Amino acid sequence: MESLNNNKSFISGEQKIEEYMNRIQNGESKDSIFQDLPESFKSNIEKGLTKSIEEKTEQGLSEIPAQYKGLDAETLDFIWTIPEYVDPKKTKQEKERKERALIYLKEQEEKIQQKEERKTEDALRVKELETQLGIYNDTNKFENKNFSNLDVLSQDDFAEYLQVNLNNLIKERESLTKDGIHKSKVLLKNQLYDLLTIRPELRQQEIDRFVGKSRPETITEKEWMPYLGKIKKIKDQYNNSEYSGAWLQFNFGNTKNTEPDGMRRKGYITISSSAVEQYSENLENLVQDFNKALHENQYNGSFKISNNLKQLTNQFDSIVMHGASANEVEKAMQVLKDILSSKSIEVSGVQKGMDGSGLIDKDEKASHTQLLAEKIVLGLPIKNT
């Protein structure tokens, strides 16, 4: 009889743990639930929550076809087309599978966004405290700097322009859209990143979109898919290729950073807007020539091209090089520029940058443009002195 009672207690304990887990997963405060609970209960609840997250992650990932892994939810929704099968049941199952995958990706993206938001807010609070204590001395506000002709500014100068005018741009946006994006620092940072990567000749047009004066243009599936198909075909032809949801990258020699300061050097080549179509049409031959020439020049580093036709059309980073050193970046830029010139493909601009540790999250690697966006949000000097 005693054994039976113990068994009932064990089942009752499992049921309570399950109940507590469900309450936490439904939004109830874990601290509130943990109050006055024995350590054994807390431990089992934590283990159960961890297992549940792992199972959900594994299930969500398994729903996504291998060729689409690495894409964000918006891109996945755009390119994953479910055909109408002869068997209506299969069509229904595949549509439900896609829906589950999109829900999973959106949940993961929201968690990442919330985490970044907390980090950004913490960094802003630290900066405000440093200012109050006199630790932080902002000597570079550029109040009297005259910015004109946005299309001829360097990326750093354009970042300074955005920093000086940020409050006015936010006020104008708020008056037009009422979306309160300035309240979400991580969304603001992402929007600034988009502004900083836009082609110089499209900057004013993109600012108008940022403040809400115009709506963003879209690339249709009919335009998108042939280019994406070409990218996927190219990636299978090279052993040194890496494919992600945004880029197709090619690696050469020893890519390890050799710069003493640990900052990774990079270079950007911008294909002229008028030459984008010609570049896209000749992409397979160009990639072949790029690979051959970089191997012959014993390049140490990588270069990558966008998988996204909209990015290629609108952003300045048509081709990005990550060199093991600044000299390697220079080597790759010259080799690729010479090949493009030999094919009569006009280059409208080149520039260099440095990746490094994030300003908001020191343990996070951040690109040169991400660092500029963080400096704008945090009010830090744009250029290193």
LUMLUM-791887 format. One record per residue: x, y, z of N, C-alpha, C in turn. Coordinates in steps of 0.02 Angstrom, whole numbers, padded with zeros to 5 digits, always signed. Example, Ala and Ser with C-alpha at 12.3 -4.5 7.8 and 13.67 -1.06 7.14 Angstrom:
BEGIN
+00660-00284+00390+00615-00225+00390+00660-00165+00390;+00642-00112+00354+00684-00053+00357+00645+00002+00394;
This chain:
BEGIN
+00041-00061+00000+00000+00000+00000+00043+00063+00000;+00098+00059+00038+00144+00116+00041+00176+00129-00026;+00192+00074-00063+00223+00081-00129+00176+00115-00177;+00112+00097-00173+00062+00127-00217+00056+00202-00204;+00057+00221-00139+00052+00292-00122+00112+00331-00147;+00172+00299-00142+00233+00333-00167+00229+00344-00242;+00201+00293-00277+00195+00298-00350+00147+00354-00369;+00092+00360-00330+00044+00413-00343+00077+00482-00333;+00119+00487-00280+00153+00550-00266+00200+00568-00323;+00234+00516-00351+00281+00527-00406+00244+00553-00467;+00187+00521-00483+00146+00543-00540+00121+00614-00529;+00099+00627-00466+00073+00694-00451+00128+00747-00459;+00190+00729-00439+00246+00775-00447+00260+00790-00519;+00259+00738-00562+00270+00747-00634+00217+00792-00664;+00155+00781-00642+00100+00821-00667+00108+00895-00648;+00130+00907-00586+00140+00976-00564+00196+01010-00603;+00251+00971-00615+00307+00999-00654+00283+01017-00725;+00242+00972-00755+00214+00985-00821+00170+01048-00820;+00132+01054-00766+00088+01113-00759+00128+01177-00755;+00182+01175-00713+00224+01235-00705+00258+01253-00772;+00281+01202-00808+00313+01214-00872+00265+01248-00921;+00204+01223-00923+00153+01252-00968+00139+01324-00950;+00136+01339-00885+00121+01407-00864+00178+01455-00884;+00240+01432-00876+00298+01473-00895+00299+01484-00971;+00286+01430-01009+00286+01435-01082+00229+01479-01108;+00177+01487-01067+00121+01530-01086+00129+01602-01062;+00189+01617-01034+00203+01687-01018+00204+01705-00944;+00187+01659-00900+00188+01674-00828+00260+01680-00804;+00273+01724-00756+00340+01736-00731+00370+01673-00699;+00429+01655-00722+00463+01597-00693+00483+01611-00620;+00505+01672-00607+00525+01690-00538+00467+01683-00490;+00408+01703-00514+00348+01698-00471+00331+01625-00457;+00336+01583-00508+00319+01512-00500+00371+01477-00456;+00435+01495-00464+00489+01463-00427+00489+01481-00352;+00454+01535-00335+00454+01556-00265+00425+01501-00220;+00463+01483-00170+00444+01433-00119+00443+01361-00145;+00463+01349-00208+00467+01280-00233+00532+01248-00210;+00532+01184-00195+00594+01149-00177+00642+01147-00236;+00707+01142-00221+00759+01142-00273+00749+01086-00324;+00726+01028-00301+00717+00971-00347+00665+00988-00400;+00612+01025-00380+00560+01045-00428+00590+01095-00478;+00626+01145-00452+00656+01196-00496+00702+01164-00548;+00743+01117-00525+00790+01083-00569+00755+01045-00625;+00702+01008-00606+00665+00969-00655+00627+01013-00705;+00602+01069-00680+00567+01116-00724+00616+01146-00775;+00676+01165-00752+00727+01193-00796+00746+01142-00849;+00757+01080-00828+00775+01027-00876+00720+01016-00927;+00657+01018-00904+00600+01008-00948+00593+01064-00999;+00605+01126-00976+00601+01184-01021+00656+01181-01074;+00717+01163-01053+00773+01157-01099+00759+01104-01152;+00734+01046-01129+00719+00991-01175+00665+01011-01224;+00615+01047-01199+00559+01069-01242+00584+01116-01297;+00630+01163-01278+00658+01209-01327+00698+01172-01380;+00739+01125-01357+00781+01086-01403+00738+01046-01452;+00684+01015-01426+00640+00975-01469+00605+01020-01519;+00583+01078-01496+00548+01124-01541+00595+01150-01595;+00658+01165-01575+00708+01189-01624+00721+01136-01676;+00731+01074-01653+00745+01019-01699+00687+01007-01746;+00626+01010-01719+00567+00999-01761+00559+01056-01811;+00570+01119-01789+00564+01176-01835+00614+01173-01891;+00676+01155-01876+00727+01150-01927+00713+01095-01976;+00685+01040-01951+00672+00982-01995+00617+00997-02045;+00576+01047-02032+00522+01064-02078+00548+01101-02141;+00607+01131-02136+00634+01172-02190+00675+01129-02238;+00660+01129-02302+00700+01091-02350+00773+01113-02348;+00818+01065-02361+00890+01077-02354+00913+01137-02396;+00885+01145-02457+00909+01198-02501+00888+01268-02477;+00841+01271-02429+00817+01336-02405+00844+01353-02335;+00883+01309-02305+00908+01321-02238+00955+01381-02238;+00950+01423-02188+00991+01483-02184+00954+01546-02206;+00895+01537-02239+00856+01595-02261+00815+01623-02203;+00800+01688-02206+00754+01716-02157+00683+01701-02177;+00636+01715-02132+00566+01696-02143+00537+01730-02205;+00552+01794-02214+00524+01831-02271+00547+01801-02337;+00613+01787-02342+00641+01759-02404+00615+01689-02416;+00611+01649-02362+00586+01581-02368+00515+01581-02394;+00474+01624-02366+00404+01628-02387+00399+01646-02461;+00445+01688-02484+00444+01712-02553+00463+01658-02603;+00517+01620-02587+00543+01574-02638+00519+01502-02631;+00490+01484-02573+00466+01415-02564+00393+01412-02588;+00386+01392-02650+00319+01388-02681+00293+01316-02677;+00234+01308-02650+00203+01242-02645+00160+01229-02707;+00177+01179-02747+00136+01164-02805+00070+01130-02786;+00023+01130-02831-00040+01094-02820-00031+01022-02845;-00023+00976-02797-00013+00906-02815-00079+00874-02837;-00073+00818-02871-00133+00779-02891-00172+00758-02829;-00134+00740-02778-00165+00720-02715-00176+00782-02671;-00238+00804-02661-00251+00864-02622-00224+00858-02550;-00222+00797-02525-00198+00786-02457-00125+00805-02451;-00085+00787-02502-00014+00804-02502-00004+00879-02507;-00044+00912-02549-00040+00985-02555-00053+01018-02487;-00104+00993-02453-00122+01020-02386-00065+01008-02337;-00035+00948-02338+00019+00932-02292+00080+00977-02303;+00097+00989-02367+00155+01030-02383+00143+01103-02364;+00082+01128-02374+00067+01197-02354+00070+01204-02278;+00046+01153-02243+00050+01155-02170+00122+01151-02146;+00163+01111-02181+00234+01106-02165+00268+01174-02174;+00254+01208-02229+00283+01273-02241+00261+01323-02187;+00198+01320-02168+00171+01365-02117+00206+01354-02050;+00217+01290-02032+00252+01275-01970+00324+01301-01971;+00356+01293-02029+00425+01317-02036+00428+01393-02029;+00380+01428-02059+00380+01501-02055+00366+01525-01984;+00321+01491-01950+00307+01509-01880+00369+01500-01838;+00404+01444-01848+00466+01431-01811+00518+01485-01824;+00530+01502-01888+00580+01552-01905+00563+01621-01876;+00499+01639-01881+00478+01704-01854+00487+01707-01779;+00474+01652-01744+00484+01649-01672+00558+01657-01655;+00601+01623-01693+00673+01628-01681+00698+01699-01695;+00674+01729-01749+00695+01797-01766+00672+01847-01713;+00611+01835-01686+00586+01880-01634+00627+01874-01570;+00648+01813-01553+00690+01803-01494+00757+01839-01502;+00787+01832-01561+00851+01864-01575+00843+01940-01571;+00788+01965-01600+00776+02037-01599+00768+02062-01528;+00731+02025-01486+00721+02045-01417+00787+02046-01378;+00830+01996-01393+00895+01992-01360+00938+02051-01380;+00938+02068-01445+00977+02125-01469+00950+02190-01441;+00884+02193-01435+00853+02253-01408+00876+02266-01336;+00878+02212-01296+00901+02219-01227+00973+02242-01224;+01015+02213-01267+01086+02233-01269+01094+02306-01288;+01055+02328-01338+01059+02397-01361+01038+02445-01305;+00983+02429-01272+00958+02471-01218+01009+02474-01161;+01040+02417-01145+01091+02416-01092+01150+02460-01111;+01172+02455-01175+01229+02496-01198+01213+02570-01195;+01151+02588-01212+01130+02658-01209+01129+02684-01137;+01106+02641-01091+01104+02661-01020+01175+02672-00994;+01222+02628-01015+01292+02635-00994+01320+02701-01020;+01306+02715-01084+01331+02778-01114+01303+02839-01077;+01238+02837-01061+01207+02893-01025+01239+02903-00957;+01254+02846-00923+01285+02850-00857+01356+02878-00862;+01393+02856-00914+01461+02881-00924+01460+02956-00936;+01410+02979-00975+01405+03050-00989+01392+03090-00925;+01346+03063-00883+01329+03096-00820+01389+03101-00773;+01431+03048-00775+01489+03045-00731+01550+03080-00760;+01543+03104-00823+01599+03137-00855+01651+03090-00883;+01634+03026-00886+01681+02976-00913+01683+02980-00988;+01625+02991-01018+01620+02993-01091+01619+03066-01114;+01665+03083-01156+01670+03152-01181+01658+03152-01256;+01599+03172-01277+01581+03172-01348+01608+03236-01380;+01664+03230-01415+01696+03289-01444+01685+03295-01518;+01642+03251-01545+01638+03248-01619+01565+03245-01641;+01528+03298-01627+01457+03299-01645+01444+03324-01716;+01494+03355-01747+01488+03378-01816+01431+03428-01826;+01418+03469-01774+01360+03513-01777+01365+03562-01836;+01425+03585-01850+01433+03637-01901+01456+03610-01968;+01456+03545-01975+01481+03515-02037+01428+03522-02091;+01449+03541-02150+01403+03551-02206+01403+03489-02250;+01345+03456-02254+01339+03397-02297+01295+03415-02357;+01321+03404-02416+01282+03414-02477+01301+03361-02527;+01258+03351-02577+01271+03299-02627+01285+03231-02595;+01233+03202-02567+01240+03138-02532+01272+03084-02574;+01263+03088-02640+01288+03035-02683+01364+03034-02691;+01398+03087-02668+01471+03088-02673+01505+03078-02606;+01466+03071-02553+01495+03060-02487+01521+02989-02481;+01577+02981-02444+01599+02914-02427+01549+02883-02378;+01555+02819-02365+01508+02787-02319+01516+02816-02249;+01578+02829-02227+01589+02859-02161+01558+02929-02157;+01567+02969-02209+01538+03037-02210+01461+03033-02210;+01434+02985-02246+01361+02977-02247+01336+02956-02178;+01376+02915-02143+01357+02895-02075+01356+02957-02029;+01405+03002-02039+01405+03064-02000+01343+03106-02015;+01325+03109-02079+01265+03146-02099+01203+03117-02063;+01197+03051-02062+01140+03020-02030+01140+03033-01954;+01200+03032-01925+01204+03044-01853+01182+03115-01835;+01206+03164-01874+01188+03234-01862+01112+03245-01870;+01084+03213-01920+01013+03225-01937+00965+03173-01909;+00990+03127-01868+00949+03070-01846+00885+03092-01810;+00892+03138-01763+00832+03159-01725+00780+03190-01771;+00802+03231-01819+00754+03262-01865+00722+03209-01910;+00761+03161-01933+00734+03108-01976+00683+03067-01937;+00697+03052-01874+00651+03013-01832+00586+03051-01821;+00593+03117-01807+00533+03158-01796+00490+03159-01859;+00523+03166-01917+00485+03168-01980+00452+03100-01992;+00488+03047-01979+00460+02980-01988+00399+02969-01942;+00407+02991-01879+00352+02982-01831+00290+03021-01852;+00301+03080-01880+00243+03121-01900+00208+03091-01961;+00246+03055-02003+00217+03027-02064+00189+02956-02055;+00224+02916-02016+00206+02844-02012+00175+02824-01946;+00189+02861-01893+00162+02845-01826+00183+02775-01802;+00241+02750-01826+00259+02682-01808+00305+02677-01748;+00330+02734-01723+00370+02733-01663+00432+02691-01666;+00463+02687-01725+00522+02643-01732+00580+02667-01688;+00581+02732-01672+00635+02757-01630+00633+02727-01560;+00576+02699-01541+00571+02667-01475+00605+02599-01475;+00615+02571-01533+00649+02507-01539+00718+02518-01569;+00768+02518-01526+00835+02536-01548+00863+02484-01597;+00846+02421-01588+00874+02371-01633+00843+02378-01703;+00779+02394-01707+00748+02406-01772+00778+02468-01805;+00791+02518-01765+00822+02579-01791+00892+02563-01817;+00929+02523-01780+00997+02504-01801+00994+02467-01868;+00946+02421-01874+00940+02383-01937+00921+02428-01995;+00877+02477-01982+00857+02524-02034+00917+02567-02056;+00957+02587-02007+01017+02626-02023+01066+02585-02064;+01072+02521-02047+01115+02476-02086+01093+02475-02159;+01028+02470-02170+01002+02470-02239+01018+02536-02275;+01012+02591-02238+01029+02656-02268+01103+02660-02286;+01145+02633-02243+01217+02638-02253+01243+02593-02309;+01204+02542-02328+01226+02498-02382+01195+02516-02449;+01152+02566-02450+01119+02584-02513+01170+02615-02561;+01158+02608-02626+01201+02640-02675+01200+02715-02665;+01257+02749-02671+01260+02822-02659+01208+02861-02698;+01196+02842-02761+01148+02880-02802+01075+02870-02779;+01064+02819-02735+00996+02806-02711+00985+02828-02639;+01034+02862-02610+01030+02880-02539+00970+02924-02523;+00960+02978-02561+00904+03023-02546+00838+02986-02554;+00834+02945-02606+00773+02905-02617+00760+02858-02558;+00814+02829-02531+00806+02783-02474+00789+02821-02410;+00815+02880-02402+00797+02921-02344+00722+02938-02347;+00698+02954-02407+00626+02968-02415+00584+02908-02394;+00609+02847-02409+00572+02787-02389+00577+02778-02313;+00635+02793-02285+00646+02786-02213+00597+02829-02174;+00587+02891-02197+00543+02936-02160+00470+02925-02178;+00456+02885-02230+00387+02869-02247+00358+02909-02303;+00400+02943-02342+00374+02983-02398+00358+02939-02459;+00388+02880-02461+00374+02834-02517+00377+02763-02492;+00351+02718-02532+00349+02647-02514+00407+02611-02548;+00435+02559-02514+00490+02522-02545+00469+02484-02608;+00513+02482-02657+00500+02444-02717+00514+02370-02704;+00483+02327-02742+00494+02255-02734+00518+02224-02799;+00557+02171-02793+00578+02132-02850+00530+02073-02857;+00501+02064-02914+00452+02010-02923+00486+01942-02926;+00447+01890-02912+00474+01822-02915+00500+01806-02985;+00467+01832-03036+00488+01820-03105+00558+01849-03117;+00573+01905-03085+00639+01935-03093+00690+01901-03047;+00669+01881-02988+00713+01853-02937+00739+01784-02954;+00693+01739-02972+00709+01668-02975+00764+01650-03026;+00766+01679-03086+00821+01661-03133+00890+01677-03105;+00896+01734-03071+00961+01753-03042+00979+01705-02985;+00931+01690-02941+00944+01644-02886+00962+01574-02912;+00928+01553-02966+00943+01488-02996+01014+01486-03023;+01036+01542-03051+01105+01546-03077+01155+01540-03020;+01141+01574-02964+01185+01571-02905+01192+01498-02881;+01136+01463-02876+01137+01394-02851+01175+01348-02899;+01169+01362-02963+01205+01322-03012+01280+01333-03005;+01300+01395-02995+01371+01412-02988+01401+01380-02926;+01364+01381-02871+01392+01356-02807+01411+01282-02812;+01376+01244-02853+01389+01172-02859+01451+01157-02903;+01477+01208-02935+01534+01198-02980+01602+01208-02947;+01602+01231-02883+01665+01248-02851+01671+01216-02782;+01730+01188-02769+01742+01157-02704+01756+01208-02650;+01774+01269-02670+01791+01320-02620+01733+01368-02606;+01672+01346-02624+01614+01390-02615+01577+01376-02549;+01548+01428-02522+01504+01423-02463+01440+01461-02480;+01383+01428-02470+01319+01459-02488+01278+01473-02425;+01251+01533-02420+01206+01550-02365+01143+01581-02393;+01098+01602-02349+01037+01632-02372+01046+01699-02405;+01105+01731-02396+01115+01797-02424+01174+01801-02473;+01224+01758-02465+01286+01765-02503+01310+01699-02530;+01348+01703-02586+01386+01646-02612+01460+01667-02606;+01497+01631-02564+01566+01650-02548+01615+01599-02575;+01675+01623-02594+01728+01581-02619+01791+01595-02578;+01824+01541-02553+01881+01548-02509+01945+01526-02544;+02001+01560-02525+02065+01548-02558+02121+01547-02506;+02167+01498-02514+02227+01495-02472+02210+01494-02398;+02249+01531-02359+02239+01536-02287+02201+01600-02272;+02138+01593-02252+02095+01651-02242+02102+01682-02172;+02144+01654-02130+02151+01678-02061+02177+01749-02060;+02146+01791-02018+02166+01861-02012+02237+01866-01983;+02280+01903-02018+02349+01911-01995+02364+01982-01971;+02314+02025-01968+02326+02094-01946+02339+02095-01870;+02390+02132-01848+02408+02133-01777+02351+02156-01731;+02308+02202-01756+02255+02227-01713+02194+02181-01711;+02195+02128-01750+02139+02080-01750+02078+02103-01788;+02081+02163-01819+02025+02189-01857+02028+02162-01928;+01975+02129-01950+01975+02099-02016+01964+02153-02070;+02010+02155-02119+02004+02203-02173+01958+02176-02228;+01924+02222-02260+01879+02202-02314+01875+02256-02367;+01854+02237-02426+01846+02284-02481+01780+02274-02516;+01755+02326-02548+01692+02324-02582+01701+02349-02654;+01670+02314-02700+01667+02338-02770+01593+02349-02787;+01578+02407-02814+01510+02423-02834+01505+02421-02910;+01463+02376-02935+01449+02374-03007+01402+02432-03024;+01419+02469-03076+01377+02525-03096+01306+02502-03109;+01257+02543-03090+01186+02525-03099+01172+02506-03171;+01203+02542-03218+01190+02529-03289+01221+02463-03312;+01267+02435-03271+01301+02373-03291+01277+02312-03253;+01227+02320-03207+01204+02264-03166+01177+02208-03209;+01137+02225-03260+01108+02173-03303+01163+02134-03340;+01211+02171-03366+01267+02139-03402+01307+02094-03354;+01319+02119-03294+01355+02080-03243+01317+02016-03226;+01252+02022-03216+01211+01964-03199+01211+01912-03256;+01205+01935-03317+01203+01889-03375+01269+01851-03383;+01325+01883-03365+01391+01853-03374+01420+01824-03310;+01378+01815-03259+01402+01797-03193+01442+01731-03192;+01418+01680-03227+01453+01616-03226+01524+01622-03252;+01534+01656-03308+01600+01666-03336+01643+01711-03292;+01612+01761-03262+01650+01806-03218+01676+01769-03157;+01633+01729-03126+01654+01691-03066+01711+01643-03084;+01706+01613-03142+01760+01568-03165+01825+01607-03172;+01823+01666-03203+01883+01707-03211+01909+01732-03144;+01863+01752-03099+01883+01775-03033+01922+01720-02996;+01893+01660-02996+01924+01604-02960+01993+01588-02989;+01997+01584-03054+02061+01566-03086+02115+01618-03070;+02098+01682-03077+02147+01735-03067+02169+01740-02994;+02123+01731-02948+02141+01736-02876+02184+01678-02855;+02170+01618-02882+02213+01560-02868+02283+01573-02896;+02287+01599-02956+02352+01611-02987+02392+01665-02949;+02357+01713-02920+02390+01766-02882+02401+01748-02809;+02387+01684-02792+02398+01658-02724+02364+01702-02671;+02303+01719-02684+02263+01761-02639+02246+01722-02575;+02252+01755-02519+02231+01728-02454+02171+01769-02429;+02114+01738-02432+02053+01773-02411+01993+01745-02446;+01942+01786-02456+01881+01763-02490+01849+01821-02526;+01803+01805-02570+01759+01856-02598+01689+01826-02601;+01639+01869-02598+01570+01844-02600+01526+01889-02642;+01474+01859-02670+01426+01895-02712+01356+01883-02684;+01313+01932-02694+01246+01928-02665+01204+01876-02700;+01162+01839-02661+01114+01793-02689+01048+01827-02707;+01044+01892-02691+00981+01929-02694+00985+01982-02748;+00942+01976-02799+00943+02024-02854+00926+02094-02831;+00882+02100-02782+00864+02166-02756+00925+02199-02724;+00963+02160-02686+01023+02188-02655+01074+02209-02708;+01084+02167-02757+01131+02183-02811+01110+02248-02846;+01045+02258-02853+01020+02317-02888+01024+02380-02845;+01011+02373-02780+01004+02432-02736+01064+02447-02692;+01102+02396-02672+01156+02405-02624+01224+02415-02659;+01271+02447-02624+01336+02461-02654+01383+02401-02650;+01370+02353-02605+01416+02297-02594+01402+02240-02644;+01414+02254-02708+01403+02204-02760+01449+02144-02751;+01513+02158-02738+01562+02106-02724+01600+02127-02661;+01606+02081-02614+01639+02096-02550+01699+02050-02542;+01756+02078-02524+01817+02039-02512+01835+02041-02438;+01851+01983-02409+01878+01978-02341+01949+01953-02348;+01998+01994-02336+02067+01974-02344+02100+01955-02279;+02150+01911-02283+02188+01894-02223+02227+01954-02197;+02238+02003-02241+02271+02065-02222+02248+02120-02269;+02267+02182-02253+02250+02238-02296+02280+02230-02366;+02341+02204-02369+02375+02193-02433+02337+02142-02476;+02310+02090-02444+02273+02039-02480+02208+02069-02509;+02177+02114-02471+02117+02147-02496+02134+02188-02558;+02188+02226-02555+02210+02266-02612+02222+02222-02673;+02254+02165-02662+02269+02118-02716+02204+02094-02749;+02157+02072-02709+02094+02045-02736+02055+02099-02772;+02052+02159-02744+02014+02213-02775+02042+02229-02844;+02108+02231-02849+02139+02248-02914+02126+02193-02965;+02133+02130-02944+02121+02073-02989+02050+02075-03016;+02001+02083-02972+01931+02082-02993+01913+02143-03035;+01940+02201-03017+01927+02261-03058+01955+02253-03128;+02014+02223-03134+02044+02214-03201+02001+02167-03244;+01975+02114-03213+01933+02067-03250+01868+02100-03272;+01837+02139-03227+01775+02173-03245+01787+02223-03301;+01843+02258-03298+01860+02307-03350+01870+02273-03417;+01902+02214-03415+01914+02177-03478+01850+02154-03510;+01796+02147-03470+01731+02126-03495+01685+02186-03508;+01714+02247-03503+01677+02310-03513+01619+02318-03465;+01628+02292-03403+01579+02301-03350+01603+02357-03305;+01566+02411-03304+01588+02472-03269+01583+02463-03194;+01635+02485-03159+01636+02488-03086+01625+02560-03065;+01573+02573-03025+01558+02643-03007+01591+02664-02942;+01619+02617-02905+01652+02636-02843+01685+02578-02808;+01736+02593-02768+01768+02543-02725+01779+02576-02658;+01780+02537-02606+01796+02564-02540+01820+02507-02495;+01851+02526-02440+01878+02478-02393+01847+02489-02324;+01850+02438-02283+01823+02443-02215+01856+02392-02170;+01835+02392-02107+01862+02344-02058+01805+02317-02016;+01803+02250-02008+01757+02219-01961+01791+02217-01893;+01751+02208-01841+01779+02204-01774+01728+02180-01724;+01743+02190-01660+01697+02171-01607+01640+02221-01602;+01580+02196-01589+01522+02240-01584+01530+02291-01528;+01498+02348-01536+01500+02399-01484+01447+02387-01431;+01394+02353-01451+01340+02338-01404+01353+02271-01370;+01373+02222-01408+01391+02157-01382+01464+02145-01400;+01509+02151-01352+01581+02146-01365+01601+02077-01391;+01561+02026-01375+01578+01958-01397+01552+01942-01467;+01516+01990-01496+01487+01979-01561+01530+02010-01616;+01540+01971-01670+01577+01999-01727+01530+02044-01767;+01554+02102-01784+01512+02150-01820+01549+02173-01883;+01511+02181-01937+01540+02206-01999+01553+02281-01993;+01592+02307-02040+01608+02378-02041+01544+02420-02040;+01495+02401-02081+01433+02439-02085+01391+02432-02022;+01390+02372-01992+01354+02363-01929+01384+02407-01874;+01450+02412-01874+01483+02456-01824+01463+02529-01834;+01459+02550-01897+01438+02619-01910+01367+02631-01885;+01322+02582-01898+01252+02589-01875+01250+02593-01798;+01291+02552-01765+01292+02553-01691+01319+02620-01665;+01369+02647-01699+01396+02712-01678+01344+02767-01685;+01304+02764-01739+01251+02814-01747+01201+02810-01691;+01179+02748-01675+01129+02738-01622+01156+02760-01554;+01219+02743-01541+01249+02758-01476+01276+02829-01471;+01277+02865-01527+01303+02933-01526+01378+02937-01520;+01414+02886-01543+01487+02885-01538+01519+02915-01601;+01580+02941-01595+01614+02967-01655+01618+02915-01709;+01604+02934-01771+01603+02888-01827+01673+02866-01847;+01718+02914-01851+01785+02898-01876+01833+02890-01818;+01876+02839-01823+01927+02829-01773+01981+02881-01780;+01999+02913-01725+02050+02966-01729+02116+02942-01699;
